Amino acid sequence: MAIDLIKGEQYAITGGNQQGGFLDVGGIVGKAAKEVVDIQEKERAKIDAIVAKRKGQADQANRKIASHLNKMKSGADIEGLNADQNKVIKDYLVEQKRQYVEAANMLATMQPGDPGYTDYVDVMNQVNQNITNVSNNMKTYKLNQKDLYEDFQENLLSSGDPTRLSQAEYMYKPGASFSLNKKGGLVFNIDGQEIEYANFNPPSAKATSTATALLKLTDQVYNKAFRSGQAANQYSSANLRMQIEDAIGSNPDIAKSLVMDGLLTNTPLKISEASFTNPAALKNDLVDQIMNGIMAASDAGAKDYAVKNRETNPGGKLYGNAAKEFDPTTGQYVYISKPYRGSNAPIRVESETEYFNRIKKEAGKNTSNKTTPPSSTNTNSPMGNFDGNPINFDTKEPIDPPTQSQTMKIIKEYPKGKEESDTEYDKRILFIYSQAMTNGEKDESGLYQKIK
């Protein structure tokens, strides 16, 4: 499954509404909430405008590079220099020669040790070095010019930094105007800004390998959820975030390429200008959006698993028809309980607490009255000493809490007792889970085999 970063952008910018904007909640939570929504929408519009401008600058530079490339294919000379460029170099060399001759003439009238003698020697040596610099700089410039057009032809050139791309387009276009500084270095005047070529950081290559790694990670997450029916939990999501951060690394060019080059989505990602120009903030915002996309893929895998099970088992399992959805009006998840196939029951929207309370009650009505496993499997720890935190009873080490799917299976097997409070029941569920996970394959109750 391809990464759904477009959805990730919506989570990051709109708070989760998959239609791309906040709901009109004025009639739900009042005027204050409506004002918050308006601010969010204005901020989103501002970021949209910034992203459009950024993309427009990159698109314009790419069109110009393509135009230069077409001209070169039609016979324009990229190997040599045009008349204006040759004149710049010729004038520079003439001036350097004049300085050399003048210094040499002065030295002819002097003796080593005379005042100023070493100064004229330095002038002559510097002139020789300057002439060498011009030759080397022009060779480097021409090689880099050739490389840029080859990378562009092979679709390797990144648009991650539109400003640098635009500057490169100007510098490497056939017949680009430049000057030479005192030491023979190339200087380009671009929109009134003088840029020394020796200090110019050319456009980077696209972060294709990084994008491929992230797409593979997304597929793995989706497939894992699709096979198990369990979406990523807080523990696995923390590990996923670390993997994303490691993949992006510390090079801002990689982050900018992932944002601008359409490697993860068909359009640039929505990153504010403040973040785009701050490497640390850029990486953090990018990781957030990728995480939202990957978590959406995980949720989709779990939902597809439920759909697959309903199609192969039309009767449905006890809780197989509840879909978890994000409610932007409350900032929380709700459970959409859809009718079973052939049922005319109404669709219900419930909070997480309401959902779990309801299924606990239904578990008592629809399953046999199982209680805590018999004492033969309860030898690890008496219930009285259990504090409600999942642990391995043998090692006394904490273990991950049960997932939603595991909790559902335990509730189905061990319904709430008539005299048992919700707190007591929750504690017993975690006790049963800890016991099963401690016993592992040797669990005589059979629960471990059902929830592993």
C-alpha positions as CSV (number, residue, x, y, z in Angstrom):
1,M,0.0,0.0,0.0
2,A,1.4,3.4,-1.0
3,I,2.0,5.9,1.8
4,D,-0.9,8.2,2.3
5,L,0.9,11.4,3.2
6,I,-1.9,13.5,1.8
7,K,-4.0,12.3,4.7
8,G,-1.0,12.9,6.9
9,E,-0.9,16.5,5.8
10,Q,-4.6,16.8,6.7
11,Y,-4.0,15.4,10.2
12,A,-1.0,17.8,10.7
13,I,-2.8,20.9,9.4
14,T,-6.5,20.4,9.9
15,G,-6.5,18.2,13.0
16,G,-7.7,15.0,11.3
17,N,-10.6,15.8,9.1
18,Q,-10.0,13.6,6.1
19,Q,-12.1,15.9,3.8
20,G,-9.4,18.5,4.1
21,G,-10.9,21.0,6.4
22,F,-12.4,21.4,9.9
23,L,-16.1,20.7,10.4
24,D,-18.4,23.7,11.1
25,V,-18.7,23.1,14.8
26,G,-20.3,26.4,15.7
27,G,-23.6,24.6,16.5
28,I,-21.8,21.9,18.5
29,V,-19.3,23.5,20.8
30,G,-20.1,27.1,20.4
31,K,-18.6,30.3,19.0
32,A,-15.2,29.9,20.6
33,A,-14.6,26.6,18.8
34,K,-15.8,28.2,15.5
35,E,-13.2,31.0,16.0
36,V,-10.5,28.4,16.5
37,V,-11.6,26.6,13.3
38,D,-11.5,29.9,11.4
39,I,-7.9,30.6,12.6
40,Q,-6.9,27.1,11.5
41,E,-8.4,27.5,8.1
42,K,-6.7,30.9,7.6
43,E,-3.4,29.3,8.7
44,R,-3.9,26.5,6.2
45,A,-4.7,28.9,3.4
46,K,-1.5,30.8,4.3
47,I,0.6,27.6,4.1
48,D,-1.1,26.7,0.8
49,A,-0.1,30.0,-0.7
50,I,3.5,29.6,0.5
51,V,3.7,26.0,-0.9
52,A,2.2,27.2,-4.2
53,K,4.8,30.0,-4.4
54,R,7.6,27.6,-3.6
55,K,6.5,25.1,-6.2
56,G,6.0,27.9,-8.8
57,Q,9.6,29.1,-8.3
58,A,10.9,25.5,-8.7
59,D,8.7,24.9,-11.8
60,Q,9.9,28.1,-13.4
61,A,13.5,27.1,-12.9
62,N,12.9,23.6,-14.3
63,R,11.2,25.0,-17.4
64,K,14.2,27.3,-18.0
65,I,16.7,24.5,-17.6
66,A,14.6,22.4,-20.1
67,S,14.7,25.3,-22.5
68,H,18.4,25.7,-22.2
69,L,18.8,22.0,-22.8
70,N,16.7,22.1,-25.9
71,K,18.8,25.0,-27.3
72,M,22.0,23.0,-26.6
73,K,20.5,20.0,-28.5
74,S,19.9,22.4,-31.4
75,G,23.6,23.4,-31.6
76,A,24.2,25.9,-28.8
77,D,27.8,25.6,-27.5
78,I,28.1,24.5,-23.9
79,E,31.7,23.3,-24.2
80,G,33.2,26.6,-25.0
81,L,32.6,30.3,-24.1
82,N,30.7,32.9,-26.0
83,A,32.2,36.3,-27.0
84,D,31.1,38.1,-23.8
85,Q,32.5,35.4,-21.5
86,N,35.8,35.3,-23.5
87,K,36.0,39.1,-23.2
88,V,35.7,38.9,-19.4
89,I,38.5,36.4,-19.2
90,K,40.7,38.2,-21.7
91,D,40.3,41.5,-19.9
92,Y,41.2,39.9,-16.7
93,L,44.3,38.2,-18.1
94,V,45.4,41.5,-19.7
95,E,45.2,43.2,-16.4
96,Q,47.0,40.4,-14.6
97,K,49.8,40.6,-17.2
98,R,50.0,44.4,-16.7
99,Q,50.5,43.9,-13.0
100,Y,53.1,41.2,-13.6
101,V,55.1,43.3,-16.1
102,E,55.0,46.3,-13.8
103,A,56.3,44.3,-10.8
104,A,59.0,42.7,-13.0
105,N,60.2,46.1,-14.2
106,M,60.4,47.4,-10.6
107,L,62.4,44.4,-9.5
108,A,64.9,45.0,-12.4
109,T,65.9,48.2,-10.6
110,M,66.3,46.7,-7.2
111,Q,68.4,44.3,-5.2
112,P,67.3,41.6,-2.9
113,G,66.9,43.1,0.5
114,D,65.9,46.5,-0.8
115,P,62.7,47.9,0.7
116,G,59.6,46.7,-1.3
117,Y,61.6,44.0,-3.1
118,T,59.6,41.1,-1.5
119,D,56.3,42.9,-2.2
120,Y,56.9,42.9,-5.9
121,V,57.9,39.3,-5.8
122,D,54.6,38.5,-4.0
123,V,52.7,40.4,-6.8
124,M,54.3,38.3,-9.5
125,N,53.7,35.0,-7.6
126,Q,50.1,36.0,-6.9
127,V,49.5,36.8,-10.6
128,N,50.8,33.4,-11.6
129,Q,48.4,31.8,-9.0
130,N,45.5,33.9,-10.2
131,I,46.0,32.8,-13.8
132,T,46.1,29.2,-12.6
133,N,42.9,29.8,-10.6
134,V,41.0,31.1,-13.7
135,S,41.9,28.0,-15.6
136,N,40.9,25.6,-12.9
137,N,37.7,27.5,-12.0
138,M,36.6,27.5,-15.6
139,K,37.2,23.8,-15.9
140,T,35.3,23.1,-12.7
141,Y,32.4,25.4,-13.9
142,K,32.1,23.6,-17.2
143,L,32.2,20.2,-15.7
144,N,29.5,21.1,-13.2
145,Q,27.4,22.7,-15.9
146,K,27.5,19.5,-17.9
147,D,26.6,17.4,-14.8
148,L,23.6,19.6,-14.0
149,Y,22.1,19.1,-17.5
150,E,22.8,15.4,-17.4
151,D,21.1,15.1,-14.0
152,F,18.2,17.1,-15.2
153,Q,17.8,14.8,-18.3
154,E,17.8,11.7,-16.1
155,N,15.3,13.3,-13.6
156,L,17.8,13.2,-10.8
157,L,17.9,16.9,-10.0
158,S,16.0,17.9,-6.8
159,S,13.7,20.8,-6.6
160,G,14.0,20.7,-2.8
161,D,15.6,24.2,-2.6
162,P,13.9,26.3,-5.2
163,T,16.2,29.3,-4.6
164,R,19.4,27.2,-5.2
165,L,17.7,25.7,-8.3
166,S,16.9,29.1,-9.7
167,Q,20.5,30.3,-9.0
168,A,21.9,27.2,-10.7
169,E,19.6,27.8,-13.7
170,Y,21.1,31.3,-14.2
171,M,24.7,30.2,-13.5
172,Y,24.7,27.3,-15.9
173,K,22.6,28.7,-18.8
174,P,24.6,29.0,-22.0
175,G,26.3,32.4,-22.1
176,A,25.7,33.2,-18.5
177,S,27.2,36.5,-17.4
178,F,29.9,36.5,-14.8
179,S,32.9,38.5,-13.5
180,L,36.2,37.5,-12.0
181,N,37.3,38.6,-8.6
182,K,40.9,39.6,-7.8
183,K,42.0,36.0,-7.3
184,G,40.4,34.6,-10.5
185,G,37.2,33.3,-8.9
186,L,33.9,33.4,-10.8
187,V,31.3,35.8,-9.5
188,F,27.6,35.8,-10.6
189,N,25.3,38.7,-10.1
190,I,21.8,37.3,-9.7
191,D,18.9,39.7,-9.0
192,G,21.4,42.1,-7.4
193,Q,23.1,39.5,-5.2
194,E,26.7,38.7,-5.9
195,I,27.4,35.0,-5.5
196,E,30.9,33.7,-5.5
197,Y,30.9,30.4,-7.4
198,A,33.4,28.8,-5.1
199,N,30.9,29.2,-2.2
200,F,27.8,28.1,-4.2
201,N,26.1,24.9,-3.0
202,P,24.6,23.4,-6.1
203,P,21.1,21.7,-6.1
204,S,21.2,18.2,-4.6
205,A,20.1,14.9,-6.1
206,K,16.6,13.7,-5.3
207,A,16.3,11.6,-2.1
208,T,15.0,8.6,-4.0
209,S,16.6,6.0,-1.9
210,T,15.2,7.5,1.3
211,A,11.7,7.8,-0.2
212,T,11.9,4.1,-1.3
213,A,12.8,3.1,2.2
214,L,9.9,5.0,3.7
215,L,7.5,3.5,1.2
216,K,8.7,0.0,2.0
217,L,8.2,0.8,5.7
218,T,4.7,1.9,5.0
219,D,3.9,-1.3,3.1
220,Q,5.3,-3.3,6.0
221,V,3.2,-1.5,8.5
222,Y,0.0,-1.9,6.4
223,N,0.7,-5.6,5.7
224,K,1.3,-6.3,9.4
225,A,-2.0,-4.7,10.3
226,F,-3.8,-6.5,7.5
227,R,-2.5,-9.8,8.6
228,S,-3.1,-9.3,12.3
229,G,-6.1,-7.0,12.4
230,Q,-4.2,-4.8,14.9
231,A,-3.2,-1.2,14.1
232,A,0.1,0.1,15.4
233,N,0.0,1.0,19.1
234,Q,1.8,3.7,21.0
235,Y,4.9,1.4,21.5
236,S,5.2,0.4,17.9
237,S,4.5,3.9,16.7
238,A,7.4,5.2,18.8
239,N,9.7,2.7,17.1
240,L,8.3,3.7,13.7
241,R,9.1,7.4,14.4
242,M,12.7,6.5,15.3
243,Q,13.0,4.6,12.0
244,I,11.7,7.6,10.0
245,E,14.1,9.9,11.8
246,D,17.0,7.6,11.1
247,A,16.0,7.3,7.4
248,I,15.9,11.1,6.9
249,G,19.1,11.7,8.8
250,S,20.6,15.1,9.4
251,N,21.0,16.4,5.8
252,P,18.4,19.1,5.2
253,D,18.6,18.5,1.4
254,I,17.1,15.0,2.0
255,A,14.2,16.5,4.0
256,K,13.6,19.2,1.4
257,S,13.7,16.7,-1.5
258,L,11.0,14.6,0.3
259,V,8.9,17.7,0.8
260,M,9.2,19.2,-2.8
261,D,10.0,16.4,-5.3
262,G,6.8,14.4,-5.1
263,L,8.6,11.2,-4.0
264,L,6.0,10.3,-1.4
265,T,2.9,12.1,-2.8
266,N,2.1,13.7,-6.1
267,T,2.3,17.2,-4.7
268,P,4.7,19.1,-2.4
269,L,4.0,18.6,1.3
270,K,2.6,21.5,3.2
271,I,5.4,22.9,5.3
272,S,5.4,26.5,6.6
273,E,8.2,28.8,5.5
274,A,9.4,29.1,9.1
275,S,9.9,25.3,9.2
276,F,11.2,25.0,5.7
277,T,14.1,27.4,6.4
278,N,14.9,25.8,9.8
279,P,16.5,22.3,9.4
280,A,15.4,21.1,12.9
281,A,11.8,22.3,12.5
282,L,11.7,21.0,8.9
283,K,12.7,17.5,9.9
284,N,10.3,17.5,12.9
285,D,7.3,18.6,10.7
286,L,8.2,16.2,8.0
287,V,8.5,13.3,10.4
288,D,5.0,14.3,11.8
289,Q,3.4,14.2,8.4
290,I,5.1,10.9,7.4
291,M,4.0,9.4,10.8
292,N,0.4,10.4,10.2
293,G,0.5,8.8,6.8
294,I,2.0,5.6,8.0
295,M,-0.4,5.4,11.0
296,A,-3.2,6.0,8.5
297,A,-1.9,3.0,6.5
298,S,-1.8,0.9,9.6
299,D,-5.4,1.8,10.5
300,A,-6.4,1.0,6.9
301,G,-4.7,-2.4,7.1
302,A,-6.6,-3.2,10.3
303,K,-9.9,-2.1,8.7
304,D,-9.2,-4.1,5.6
305,Y,-8.6,-7.1,7.8
306,A,-12.0,-6.6,9.4
307,V,-13.6,-6.3,6.0
308,K,-11.9,-9.4,4.8
309,N,-13.1,-11.3,7.9
310,R,-16.7,-10.1,7.4
311,E,-16.7,-11.2,3.7
312,T,-15.4,-14.7,4.6
313,N,-17.6,-14.9,7.7
314,P,-20.9,-13.0,6.9
315,G,-22.2,-13.6,10.4
316,G,-19.4,-11.5,11.7
317,K,-17.6,-11.8,15.0
318,L,-19.0,-10.2,18.1
319,Y,-17.1,-7.0,17.7
320,G,-15.8,-7.2,14.1
321,N,-18.1,-4.4,12.8
322,A,-16.7,-1.4,14.8
323,A,-14.6,1.1,12.8
324,K,-12.4,3.5,14.6
325,E,-12.7,7.1,13.2
326,F,-11.1,10.4,14.2
327,D,-13.6,13.1,15.3
328,P,-12.0,16.6,14.7
329,T,-14.8,18.3,16.7
330,T,-13.5,16.7,19.9
331,G,-10.0,15.7,18.9
332,Q,-10.7,12.1,19.9
333,Y,-11.4,8.8,18.3
334,V,-14.9,7.4,18.2
335,Y,-16.2,4.0,17.2
336,I,-18.7,3.7,14.4
337,S,-20.7,0.6,15.1
338,K,-22.1,-0.5,11.7
339,P,-25.0,-3.0,11.3
340,Y,-24.1,-6.6,10.6
341,R,-24.9,-7.8,7.1
342,G,-28.6,-8.2,6.7
343,S,-29.4,-6.2,9.9
344,N,-31.5,-3.1,10.0
345,A,-29.9,-1.9,13.2
346,P,-29.0,1.9,13.1
347,I,-25.4,3.0,12.9
348,R,-24.1,4.2,16.3
349,V,-21.4,6.7,17.0
350,E,-19.8,6.2,20.4
351,S,-16.9,7.5,22.4
352,E,-14.2,5.1,23.3
353,T,-15.4,4.8,26.9
354,E,-19.0,4.2,25.7
355,Y,-17.9,1.6,23.2
356,F,-15.9,-0.5,25.7
357,N,-18.6,-0.2,28.4
358,R,-21.2,-1.5,25.8
359,I,-19.2,-4.4,24.6
360,K,-18.5,-5.5,28.2
361,K,-22.2,-5.7,28.7
362,E,-22.8,-7.5,25.5
363,A,-20.1,-9.9,26.3
364,G,-22.0,-11.0,29.4
365,K,-25.2,-11.5,27.3
366,N,-23.7,-13.3,24.3
367,T,-21.0,-15.5,25.7
368,S,-20.9,-18.3,28.2
369,N,-20.3,-17.4,31.8
370,K,-16.6,-17.9,31.9
371,T,-14.6,-16.6,34.9
372,T,-11.0,-16.3,35.6
373,P,-9.0,-19.4,34.5
374,P,-9.0,-22.3,36.9
375,S,-6.4,-22.3,39.7
376,S,-4.2,-24.7,37.9
377,T,-3.2,-21.9,35.5
378,N,-3.2,-19.2,38.2
379,T,-0.1,-20.3,40.0
380,N,2.1,-17.3,39.0
381,S,0.6,-14.7,41.3
382,P,-2.4,-14.4,43.5
383,M,-5.0,-11.8,42.3
384,G,-4.7,-10.0,45.6
385,N,-1.1,-8.9,44.9
386,F,-1.7,-7.7,41.3
387,D,-1.7,-3.9,41.1
388,G,-3.4,-3.6,37.6
389,N,-0.2,-3.1,35.6
390,P,0.6,-5.8,33.1
391,I,3.7,-7.8,34.1
392,N,5.4,-11.1,33.5
393,F,4.7,-12.9,36.7
394,D,7.9,-15.0,36.5
395,T,10.4,-12.2,35.9
396,K,8.3,-9.4,37.5
397,E,9.2,-7.2,34.5
398,P,6.5,-4.9,32.9
399,I,5.1,-6.0,29.6
400,D,3.2,-4.1,26.9
401,P,-0.5,-3.7,27.6
402,P,-3.0,-5.6,25.5
403,T,-4.0,-4.2,22.2
404,Q,-7.6,-3.4,21.4
405,S,-8.0,-6.7,19.6
406,Q,-6.5,-8.7,22.4
407,T,-8.7,-6.9,24.9
408,M,-11.8,-7.7,22.9
409,K,-10.9,-11.4,22.8
410,I,-10.3,-11.5,26.6
411,I,-13.6,-9.8,27.2
412,K,-15.4,-12.3,25.0
413,E,-13.9,-15.2,26.9
414,Y,-14.2,-13.7,30.4
415,P,-17.3,-11.4,30.8
416,K,-17.8,-9.1,33.6
417,G,-19.3,-10.6,36.8
418,K,-22.7,-9.3,38.1
419,E,-21.2,-7.9,41.3
420,E,-18.0,-6.7,39.7
421,S,-17.2,-3.0,39.3
422,D,-15.7,-1.6,36.1
423,T,-12.4,-1.0,38.0
424,E,-12.3,-4.5,39.3
425,Y,-13.2,-5.9,35.9
426,D,-10.5,-3.9,34.1
427,K,-8.0,-5.1,36.7
428,R,-9.0,-8.7,36.2
429,I,-8.8,-8.4,32.4
430,L,-5.2,-7.2,32.8
431,F,-4.5,-10.0,35.3
432,I,-5.8,-12.6,32.9
433,Y,-3.7,-11.1,30.1
434,S,-0.5,-11.0,32.2
435,Q,-1.1,-14.6,33.2
436,A,-1.6,-15.8,29.6
437,M,1.5,-13.9,28.4
438,T,3.6,-15.3,31.2
439,N,2.5,-18.9,30.6
440,G,3.0,-18.5,26.8
441,E,2.5,-21.7,24.8
442,K,2.1,-23.6,28.1
443,D,-1.1,-21.7,29.0
444,E,-3.6,-24.3,29.8
445,S,-6.6,-22.0,29.4
446,G,-5.9,-21.7,25.7
447,L,-6.1,-17.9,25.9
448,Y,-2.5,-17.3,24.9
449,Q,-3.0,-19.1,21.6
450,K,-6.0,-16.8,20.9
451,I,-4.3,-13.5,21.7
452,K,-0.7,-14.0,20.7
